[in-house]
Amino acid sequence: MTDTFDKGPAVAGSPYEPIRAIPVRHYGRWISAVVVVALLAWLVYAFSQGNILWGTVWDKLFDRTVLQGLWRTVLISVCAMAVGLVLGLLFAVMRLSKNPVTGAVAWLYIWFFRGTPVYVQLLMWFNLALIFPVINLMPLYKNDTVAVMTPFVAALLGLGLNEGAYMAEIVRAGIQSVDEGQTEAAHALGMTGTRTMRRIVLPQAMRVIIPPTGNEFINMLKTSSLVSAVQYTELLRSTSNIGSDSTAIMELYFVACFWYLVLTSVFSVGQFYVERRYARGSLRTLPLTPWQKVRANLTTLRRPKVA
C-alpha cells in the first residue's frame, strides 16, 4: 500500500510540486518602528526649541568642579557598596545560622534599615552629635562627634548600612538557591562549615547573587545624589552650586543627567560581562554580547531569500 503522505523529491510526471517557503512579512514591526522614531524626533525637536542654553551645557560638561563631583560620586558609591557587600555577607550568614540570637540580631538589622528611608538615615548620622557629643571608646579612641562625623563618613555610613540590609537578603537568597546536597557532600568529606561556605556554596551562589548586586550598585550611583543633604559635594551638589551661581540651573541639571547616564552605562556593560562569566556552565548558550546583538539585529532587517 502506497503512503500518500510521502511526497519525496519532485520527478517528471509527478502530481506533487516542490514546496516554496514564503517568508512572513511583519508589517507591524515596521509600523511600530516608524511611530517610535517619529516620537523620538518630536521629543528632540521640542527640546531643541526650548529655552535652554545648550552652549552652557557643553561648556560645563568638563568643568573642573563637575569632574571633582563626578569622582566623589564614584568614590562614595564604590566605598558604600563595599561596606554593603561585607555587611550583607555577614548578616546573611547570621540570618541562616541556627543560633537564635544571631538570627534575631540579623533580622532586626535588616528590618530597621530596609524599613526606614535612606534620606532619614543620612540625616540621623550627620546629626549624631546631638545625641552623643563625644565618641568615647575608653582606652582606644576618644574625640568629638562633630570632628568624626564628617560629610564623607556620614554619607558612607548612611549608604553602606542601608545597602548592607538589601545585600543580606540577596546573599541569603543566593545561598539558599544552592542544593543542600552540596553542603552535605562537603561535610561528608570532612570540610568545616566555614570552608564549605567559602569553597562550595558561595561560588555556586554567585550566579544568583551577581545580577541583583549589579543592579544595586547602579542604583547606588543614583542614590548617592541624596548625600548632598549631609553637605557632601558629589556630582549633583557640584552642578547645583554652579547652576545657582550662574543662574543656569536647568542647564547644569542636564550636565548632571549626562554624567549619571555615562556612569550607569559603563557599569551596566561591566555588569553584563560579569554575569556572562558566571553563567558559564549553567547555560548551554551564553547571552549575546552587545556587538553580537547589533549584528543579529542588522541581519534580521534583510529580507530573507525565498527557498
ZIMO-V779782 format. One record per residue. RES is the residue in one small letter. SS is DSSP state (2 for helix, 1 for strand, 0 for the rest). Layout:
# ZIMO-V779782
<<RES SS> <RES SS>>
This chain:
# ZIMO-V779782
<<m 0> <t 0> <d 0> <t 0> <f 0> <d 0> <k 0> <g 0> <p 0> <a 0> <v 0> <a 0> <g 0> <s 0> <p 0> <y 0> <e 0> <p 0> <i 0> <r 0> <a 0> <i 0> <p 0> <v 0> <r 0> <h 0> <y 2> <g 2> <r 2> <w 2> <i 2> <s 2> <a 2> <v 2> <v 2> <v 2> <v 2> <a 2> <l 2> <l 2> <a 2> <w 2> <l 2> <v 2> <y 2> <a 2> <f 2> <s 2> <q 0> <g 0> <n 0> <i 0> <l 0> <w 2> <g 2> <t 2> <v 2> <w 2> <d 2> <k 2> <l 0> <f 0> <d 0> <r 2> <t 2> <v 2> <l 2> <q 2> <g 2> <l 2> <w 2> <r 2> <t 2> <v 2> <l 2> <i 2> <s 2> <v 2> <c 2> <a 2> <m 2> <a 2> <v 2> <g 2> <l 2> <v 2> <l 2> <g 2> <l 2> <l 2> <f 2> <a 2> <v 2> <m 2> <r 2> <l 2> <s 0> <k 0> <n 0> <p 2> <v 2> <t 2> <g 2> <a 2> <v 2> <a 2> <w 2> <l 2> <y 2> <i 2> <w 2> <f 2> <f 2> <r 2> <g 2> <t 0> <p 0> <v 2> <y 2> <v 2> <q 2> <l 2> <l 2> <m 2> <w 2> <f 2> <n 0> <l 2> <a 2> <l 2> <i 0> <f 0> <p 0> <v 1> <i 1> <n 1> <l 0> <m 0> <p 0> <l 0> <y 0> <k 1> <n 1> <d 1> <t 2> <v 2> <a 2> <v 2> <m 0> <t 0> <p 2> <f 2> <v 2> <a 2> <a 2> <l 2> <l 2> <g 2> <l 2> <g 2> <l 2> <n 2> <e 2> <g 2> <a 2> <y 2> <m 2> <a 2> <e 2> <i 2> <v 2> <r 2> <a 2> <g 2> <i 2> <q 2> <s 0> <v 0> <d 0> <e 2> <g 2> <q 2> <t 2> <e 2> <a 2> <a 2> <h 2> <a 2> <l 0> <g 0> <m 0> <t 0> <g 2> <t 2> <r 2> <t 2> <m 2> <r 2> <r 2> <i 2> <v 2> <l 2> <p 2> <q 2> <a 2> <m 2> <r 2> <v 2> <i 2> <i 2> <p 2> <p 2> <t 2> <g 2> <n 2> <e 2> <f 2> <i 2> <n 2> <m 2> <l 2> <k 2> <t 2> <s 2> <s 2> <l 2> <v 2> <s 2> <a 2> <v 2> <q 0> <y 0> <t 0> <e 0> <l 2> <l 2> <r 2> <s 2> <t 2> <s 2> <n 2> <i 2> <g 2> <s 2> <d 2> <s 2> <t 0> <a 0> <i 2> <m 2> <e 2> <l 2> <y 2> <f 2> <v 2> <a 2> <c 2> <f 2> <w 2> <y 2> <l 2> <v 2> <l 2> <t 2> <s 2> <v 2> <f 2> <s 2> <v 2> <g 2> <q 2> <f 2> <y 2> <v 2> <e 2> <r 2> <r 2> <y 2> <a 0> <r 1> <g 0> <s 0> <l 1> <r 0> <t 0> <l 0> <p 0> <l 0> <t 0> <p 2> <w 2> <q 2> <k 2> <v 2> <r 2> <a 2> <n 2> <l 2> <t 2> <t 2> <l 2> <r 0> <r 0> <p 0> <k 0> <v 0> <a 0>>
